[in-house]
């Protein structure tokens, strides 16, 4: 998380954030928090290898989706955040990314069937909160 925060501070102070650095920054910050929560639950529930792999993908994609949604909601075209997805990718591409990573997160949960309804609902809520 410290590495992600360092990239964020650097951007705020005028550094140019590349697409790769932006993805890395959020993977190390918001993404890490959400991913570790999902993976912790997988361990506590004694998930098997296939379930762990599915939850690993879900956690990573949900973490990115959450940050994308936050950046879209916070976007001010007159003063875009230095480390925000809309500034680096543009608002429309950021919205498309949000839809794509949300879909990937949802697909990863198919192996769980009805048992994943709460996880599905959270990913869908995150997507719709930007509308």
Protein Blocks (a to p, Z undefined) as FASTA:
>chain_A
ZZmmmmmmmmmnopacdfklmmmmmmmmmmmmmmmmmmmmmmmnopafklmmmmmmmmmm
mmmmmmmmmmmmmpcfklccfkbfklmnopklmmmmmmmmmmmmmmmmmmnmmmlmmmmm
mmmmmmmmmZZ
